[in-house]
Amino acid sequence: RAVSMYVTFGSAKEAEKKTGIPGMVIMSGIVLLSISMKDIMSKIVIKL
């Protein structure tokens, strides 16, 4: 888990260089996305 966070942070740094968007913004976006994906997935599972 720590490894995936590290990889994510690394790619956020790369994206920061390319896009000029701060890495922390990208990081929080990814975190929010993964949280909402978990939410959506659990909702789908409950429906099934």
TAURVEN-V529904 format. One record per residue. N is the residue number from 1. RES is the residue in three letters. PSI is psi in degrees with one decimal (* if undefined). D_FIRST is the distance of its C-alpha to the first C-alpha in Angstrom with 1 decimal. Layout:
N/RES/PSI/D_FIRST
N/RES/PSI/D_FIRST
//
This chain:
1/ARG/-45.6/0.0
2/ALA/-34.8/3.8
3/VAL/-44.9/5.3
4/SER/-37.2/5.2
5/MET/-42.4/6.4
6/TYR/-43.3/8.7
7/VAL/-43.6/9.9
8/THR/-42.7/10.6
9/PHE/-39.6/12.3
10/GLY/-45.6/14.2
11/SER/-30.8/15.4
12/ALA/-40.1/16.4
13/LYS/-41.9/18.4
14/GLU/-45.8/20.0
15/ALA/-36.0/20.8
16/GLU/-42.8/22.3
17/LYS/-42.7/24.6
18/LYS/-42.3/25.7
19/THR/-22.3/26.2
20/GLY/2.8/26.9
21/ILE/131.8/24.5
22/PRO/140.0/22.7
23/GLY/-37.0/19.0
24/MET/-35.2/18.3
25/VAL/-45.8/20.1
26/ILE/-43.9/18.2
27/MET/-51.3/14.8
28/SER/-33.9/16.2
29/GLY/-43.9/17.6
30/ILE/-43.0/14.4
31/VAL/-48.3/12.9
32/LEU/-41.8/16.3
33/LEU/-46.1/16.4
34/SER/-35.5/13.2
35/ILE/-46.9/14.6
36/SER/-33.1/18.0
37/MET/-42.2/16.9
38/LYS/-43.3/15.5
39/ASP/-51.2/18.9
40/ILE/-44.9/20.9
41/MET/-46.2/19.3
42/SER/-36.8/20.1
43/LYS/-42.4/23.5
44/ILE/-44.5/24.2
45/VAL/-42.9/23.2
46/ILE/-41.2/25.6
47/LYS/-40.3/28.3
48/LEU/*/28.1
//
